[in-house]
Amino acid sequence: DTGVSQDPRHKITKRGQNVTFRCDPISEHNRLYWYRQTLGQGPEFLTYFQNEAQLEKSRLLSDRFSAERPKGSFSTLEIQRTEQGDSAMYLCASSLAPLQGAGELFFGEGSRLTVL
Amino acid sequence: SQQGEEDPQALSIQEGENATMNCSYKTSINNLQWYRQNSGRGLVHLILIRSNEREKHSGRLRVTLDTSKKSSSLLITASRAADTASYFCATDEGMGAQKLVFGQGTRLTINP
């Protein structure tokens, strides 16, 4: 068990380009979450999956953002037509679904996006 | 949207002193969790306290929860320079909620 891994760790792109981030969760975890974090702020929820089903998306998530978890294992987060306001750290986390509520999240090291 | 608010936003103390951080939240919860984040890194889970618990300990960490006041505190005793980090509380917003909502964090600096 190598923990949650994210790739790439850093991405610099020009405004208008598309970017894709990948997250490999802990293998036995059935939930996978994406968060976004800007400097000095707490993580902001974007979306989450239980197995391959995307169960919730933040209302703040524009239609330029899309996430998939095709086989209930790894996940990708794509941002189309990037804007400078998309510059942030994108954090992935996984967990085992508890009977109630949200369980302990295991975070990856994040993918830092800079849009020029 | 942010569920929790931490107080203070920043805290600077001397090594060996105790550090206390507070968190307030808005809705009913199943549990409240505290996480730590070193600069530029991912978050690491510290402790989880359920809504029917009032206090929990883990090593040098002590967490309290007051559901009537919708608040929690994290106490780190005998602080070390390595405790320098940002600390976040997170809640799950009650029945049926399956995601965590994080506060804005307390930035803790331990001076040697």
Boltz contact constraints between the chains, C-beta under 6 A:
constraints:
  - contact:
      token1: [A, 41]
      token2: [B, 104]
      max_distance: 6.0
  - contact:
      token1: [A, 42]
      token2: [B, 88]
      max_distance: 6.0
  - contact:
      token1: [A, 42]
      token2: [B, 102]
      max_distance: 6.0
  - contact:
      token1: [A, 42]
      token2: [B, 103]
      max_distance: 6.0
  - contact:
      token1: [A, 42]
      token2: [B, 104]
      max_distance: 6.0
  - contact:
      token1: [A, 42]
      token2: [B, 105]
      max_distance: 6.0
  - contact:
      token1: [A, 43]
      token2: [B, 102]
      max_distance: 6.0
  - contact:
      token1: [A, 45]
      token2: [B, 99]
      max_distance: 6.0
  - contact:
      token1: [A, 48]
      token2: [B, 99]
      max_distance: 6.0
  - contact:
      token1: [A, 100]
      token2: [B, 30]
      max_distance: 6.0
  - contact:
      token1: [A, 101]
      token2: [B, 30]
      max_distance: 6.0
  - contact:
      token1: [A, 101]
      token2: [B, 31]
      max_distance: 6.0
  - contact:
      token1: [A, 101]
      token2: [B, 92]
      max_distance: 6.0
  - contact:
      token1: [A, 102]
      token2: [B, 92]
      max_distance: 6.0
  - contact:
      token1: [A, 102]
      token2: [B, 98]
      max_distance: 6.0
  - contact:
      token1: [A, 102]
      token2: [B, 99]
      max_distance: 6.0
  - contact:
      token1: [A, 102]
      token2: [B, 100]
      max_distance: 6.0
  - contact:
      token1: [A, 104]
      token2: [B, 45]
      max_distance: 6.0
  - contact:
      token1: [A, 107]
      token2: [B, 42]
      max_distance: 6.0
  - contact:
      token1: [A, 107]
      token2: [B, 43]
      max_distance: 6.0
  - contact:
      token1: [A, 108]
      token2: [B, 42]
      max_distance: 6.0
  - contact:
      token1: [A, 109]
      token2: [B, 41]
      max_distance: 6.0
  - contact:
      token1: [A, 109]
      token2: [B, 42]
      max_distance: 6.0
  - contact:
      token1: [A, 110]
      token2: [B, 42]
      max_distance: 6.0
